[in-house]
């Protein structure tokens, strides 16, 4: 599942898996479990939780910040 990140680690000379260093939380799996059968893109989840989500253009830093607000509601 995290093959892309694991491959990047290998390319930098670190021959191990990301899960050896940190706990990985999949917000999409959590959202699908809470709202099965509904749209669970980040914008959908932000709207359901009434979190300001005027993200405009995609930005990884903005998305990470918003996910930081969303994850506590999904656990």
N, C-alpha and C positions, 0 to 999 in steps of 0.2 A: 504494500500500500504506500509506503514511503520510499519506494525505489528511486525516485528522482533525487531526493535529498541524500539518500545513502550513496547513490552514484557520485554526487558532488563531493561527498566526504572522501570516497575512494580516489577521486581525481586529485584531491589535495594531499593524498598520502595517508589518510586516516582510514584504515581498513576495518571499520566497524559500522554498526547500525546506530541511527539517531536515537532509537529507543533505549540504548544503553546509557545515554546521557540525560534524558529528560522524559517526562510523562507527556504523551501526545493526546490531545483532546480533539476529536473531530466534531466541530460544531454542526456540520450537516447531519451526521448520524444522530446527534442529540435532538436537533430540530425535527428530523423525520420521526423520531420516537415520540416527540411531544405533539406534533401535528401531522399525523400520517395522512397521505393522500392530498396534502395541500402543497402549494409552492413554498419552498424553503430556501430560496436565495436570500442572501443577506438583507436585501431591501425588503423582502416579504417579512422576514423575522423582525426587523427593526420596526416595521409598521405595526405588526401584531403586538409588540411590546411597548408601543408608543414611545420609542426612542427616536429622537431627531436623527433622521437619516438622509439629509440633503447632501448626498455624497458627490454629486456632480460627476465629473470624470473619474474613472477608476484610479485609485491610488492605493498601493499596498499599505502605506503607513496609515492612511485614513481607515482602511478596512481593518487593520490590526487594532486600531483604537476602538472602533465600533464593536469588534468581536470581544474586546475586553469588557465592554458594557453588556453584551448579550450573554456570554457564557454563564455568569452567575445566575441568570434567570432560567437557564436550561438544565442546570444540575439538580 
